[in-house]
Amino acid sequence: MYFGKKLVMGVLSFLLIAGCLSGAVVAKDSKAKGFSIDVTSNSTLIPGQGISVNVGILNPGAPHEKGDVQSATIVLSYDENIFTTDEAEVLRFDETLGKYIWRDDAFIIPTDYFESKDYTIQNPEPADLDPNDGKQEIIISISAKNGKSISSSSGEAFISFYLKTKEDSLNKQTSIEVLPAMTLLVNHTGETIQSYNTTPANIFVSMPKNIFVVAGTMRPDFLPFIFSLNDGNELNALAYFENGDAVYVTDMVTWHSTNTEVLQPHGNGNIQAVGLGTASVKVTFGSITGEKKIKVVTPATAAIMNAEPEPYATVIRSDSKPIEVQVIINGKIIADSGRIVSGSVYIPLRAISESFGVVVGYDSSKKLPVLYGSPLTQSRNISGTSYVKAKDLPSLLGANIKWSNATKKLYIDYPSKP
């Protein structure tokens, strides 16, 4: 990827595009079936968060054939009540063109397109087709020369541009979509391509359900971190939403320390261990907060306490009948029994989801359950049901557990959701 530069003399004005599209004689359909203009972006956003919107043209057929796309003028539409093109961050006024266009550092052209002299990609241009419809438009123009094509069998983006959500946009489902009536695709013979599909970028703007302080890209862990004295550490803030999506918001939250004589935050997740002891790092976004306890110890102690445990099998499938145990969560017996396997107690993930109010997903490619956006590699599958080890619950969810060997019952105390 490479930051976009001023590659062309100017962008087609909206009036010129509208005139061409409304007054031109429509050429014979090139019969290029299966074409698709695809718009992609983040699926979940926090109000005030900036995003990169990617645009590509998919042609599942052979490249460079008669129906391939040689030039395109694509008009996108978005909800002006949710997104903004703040002039200071996104747009600049071009004196030569006499209008606003995207800043050169607010859109990106992939290296294959940027470094090639076979493509001309113009700075995206804002427009407002109907001032009364609550929508704003973006005009994107690209053309290829020397037998090259814009479309590809992978549909990879030929441009990515920056947009920002408004801070007061909340709990709204929206999309950034192609306007076919204003979009023009032309093939190598100059024929207008009329048969194509469009795929919008569907986006949900919402405040997160929880924010967790995590190490790197690891899933949330409710056990304390162990830091070595005088070391600097980089942490992330991971926002978790009602729909199960997880988004890093490290640079959007405010970082605090409960004891600056032990932990000193330097912004954006940079934490310095300055004294021995225990303190917590807190992150805040609006009314949502997250907290992580951290122990600062001597380097020798840290090396021992942070030693990686020996891994065990990721997923074990068992067809033999395991021993069933009763599971009591916050004083209530759950319907699904736990299991004793190889001397360890396991409980079904479904019980976690229903009793703890957390979203449990499934990674079909890895064939593993997913918690807080990360696959649970240390899990068991018993007769088609996913289980996790009970002793992992304190680190996974912050729950307290107690096992009664006499009654073969497992008690789980989960007083409040994290």
Secondary structure as the mmCIF struct_conf table of DSSP 4:
data_model
#
loop_
_struct_conf.conf_type_id
_struct_conf.id
_struct_conf.beg_label_comp_id
_struct_conf.beg_label_asym_id
_struct_conf.beg_label_seq_id
_struct_conf.end_label_comp_id
_struct_conf.end_label_asym_id
_struct_conf.end_label_seq_id
STRN STRN1 TYR A 2 PHE A 3
BEND BEND1 VAL A 8 MET A 9
HELX_RH_AL_P HELX_RH_AL_P1 PHE A 14 GLY A 23
BEND BEND2 ALA A 24 ALA A 24
HELX_LH_PP_P HELX_LH_PP_P1 VAL A 25 ASP A 29
TURN_TY1_P TURN_TY1_P1 LYS A 33 GLY A 34
STRN STRN2 PHE A 35 THR A 40
BEND BEND3 SER A 43 SER A 43
STRN STRN3 THR A 44 LEU A 45
TURN_TY1_P TURN_TY1_P2 PRO A 47 GLY A 48
STRN STRN4 GLY A 50 LEU A 58
BEND BEND4 GLY A 61 GLY A 61
TURN_TY1_P TURN_TY1_P3 PRO A 63 HIS A 64
BEND BEND5 GLU A 65 GLU A 65
TURN_TY1_P TURN_TY1_P4 LYS A 66 GLY A 67
BEND BEND6 ASP A 68 ASP A 68
STRN STRN5 VAL A 69 ASP A 79
TURN_TY1_P TURN_TY1_P5 GLU A 80 ILE A 82
STRN STRN6 PHE A 83 THR A 84
TURN_TY1_P TURN_TY1_P6 GLU A 87 VAL A 90
STRN STRN7 LEU A 91 ASP A 94
TURN_TY1_P TURN_TY1_P7 GLU A 95 GLY A 98
STRN STRN8 LYS A 99 TRP A 102
TURN_TY1_P TURN_TY1_P8 ASP A 104 ASP A 105
BEND BEND7 ALA A 106 ALA A 106
STRN STRN9 PHE A 107 ILE A 109
HELX_RH_AL_P HELX_RH_AL_P2 THR A 111 PHE A 114
BEND BEND8 GLU A 115 GLU A 115
TURN_TY1_P TURN_TY1_P9 LYS A 117 ASP A 118
STRN STRN10 TYR A 119 ILE A 121
HELX_LH_PP_P HELX_LH_PP_P2 GLN A 122 PRO A 124
STRN STRN11 GLU A 125 ALA A 127
BEND BEND9 LEU A 129 LEU A 129
TURN_TY1_P TURN_TY1_P10 PRO A 131 GLY A 134
STRN STRN12 LYS A 135 ALA A 144
TURN_TY1_P TURN_TY1_P11 ASN A 146 GLY A 147
BEND BEND10 ILE A 150 ILE A 150
STRN STRN13 SER A 152 SER A 152
BEND BEND11 SER A 153 SER A 154
STRN STRN14 ALA A 157 THR A 165
TURN_TY1_P TURN_TY1_P12 GLU A 167 ASP A 168
BEND BEND12 ASN A 171 ASN A 171
STRN STRN15 LYS A 172 VAL A 178
HELX_RH_3T_P HELX_RH_3T_P1 PRO A 180 MET A 182
STRN STRN16 LEU A 184 ASN A 187
TURN_TY1_P TURN_TY1_P13 HIS A 188 THR A 189
BEND BEND13 GLY A 190 GLY A 190
STRN STRN17 THR A 192 THR A 192
STRN STRN18 TYR A 196 THR A 199
STRN STRN19 ALA A 201 VAL A 205
BEND BEND14 LYS A 209 LYS A 209
STRN STRN20 ASN A 210 ALA A 215
TURN_TY1_P TURN_TY1_P14 GLY A 216 THR A 217
HELX_LH_PP_P HELX_LH_PP_P3 MET A 218 PRO A 220
BEND BEND15 LEU A 223 LEU A 223
HELX_LH_PP_P HELX_LH_PP_P4 PRO A 224 PRO A 224
STRN STRN21 PHE A 225 SER A 228
TURN_TY1_P TURN_TY1_P15 LEU A 229 ASN A 230
STRN STRN22 GLY A 232 TYR A 240
TURN_TY1_P TURN_TY1_P16 GLU A 242 ASN A 243
BEND BEND16 GLY A 244 GLY A 244
STRN STRN23 ALA A 246 TYR A 248
TURN_TY1_P TURN_TY1_P17 THR A 250 MET A 252
BEND BEND17 VAL A 253 VAL A 253
STRN STRN24 THR A 254 SER A 257
BEND BEND18 THR A 258 THR A 258
TURN_TY1_P TURN_TY1_P18 THR A 260 VAL A 262
STRN STRN25 LEU A 263 PRO A 265
BEND BEND19 GLY A 267 GLY A 267
TURN_TY1_P TURN_TY1_P19 ASN A 268 GLY A 269
STRN STRN26 ASN A 270 ALA A 273
BEND BEND20 GLY A 275 LEU A 276
STRN STRN27 GLY A 277 PHE A 285
TURN_TY1_P TURN_TY1_P20 GLY A 286 SER A 287
STRN STRN28 ILE A 288 VAL A 297
HELX_RH_AL_P HELX_RH_AL_P3 PRO A 299 MET A 305
TURN_TY1_P TURN_TY1_P21 ASN A 306 ASN A 306
HELX_LH_PP_P HELX_LH_PP_P5 ALA A 307 PRO A 311
BEND BEND21 THR A 314 THR A 314
STRN STRN29 VAL A 315 SER A 318
BEND BEND22 SER A 320 SER A 320
HELX_LH_PP_P HELX_LH_PP_P6 PRO A 322 PRO A 322
STRN STRN30 ILE A 323 ILE A 329
TURN_TY1_P TURN_TY1_P22 ASN A 330 GLY A 331
STRN STRN31 LYS A 332 ILE A 333
BEND BEND23 ALA A 335 ASP A 336
STRN STRN32 GLY A 338 VAL A 341
TURN_TY1_P TURN_TY1_P23 SER A 342 GLY A 343
STRN STRN33 SER A 344 PRO A 348
HELX_RH_AL_P HELX_RH_AL_P4 LEU A 349 PHE A 356
STRN STRN34 VAL A 360 ASP A 363
TURN_TY1_P TURN_TY1_P24 SER A 364 LYS A 367
STRN STRN35 LEU A 368 LEU A 371
TURN_TY1_P TURN_TY1_P25 TYR A 372 GLY A 373
STRN STRN36 SER A 374 PRO A 375
BEND BEND24 THR A 377 GLN A 378
STRN STRN37 SER A 379 ILE A 382
TURN_TY1_P TURN_TY1_P26 SER A 383 GLY A 384
STRN STRN38 THR A 385 LYS A 389
HELX_RH_3T_P HELX_RH_3T_P2 ALA A 390 ASP A 392
HELX_RH_AL_P HELX_RH_AL_P5 LEU A 393 LEU A 397
STRN STRN39 ASN A 400 SER A 404
TURN_TY1_P TURN_TY1_P27 ASN A 405 LYS A 408
STRN STRN40 LYS A 409 ASP A 413
BEND BEND25 SER A 416 SER A 416
#
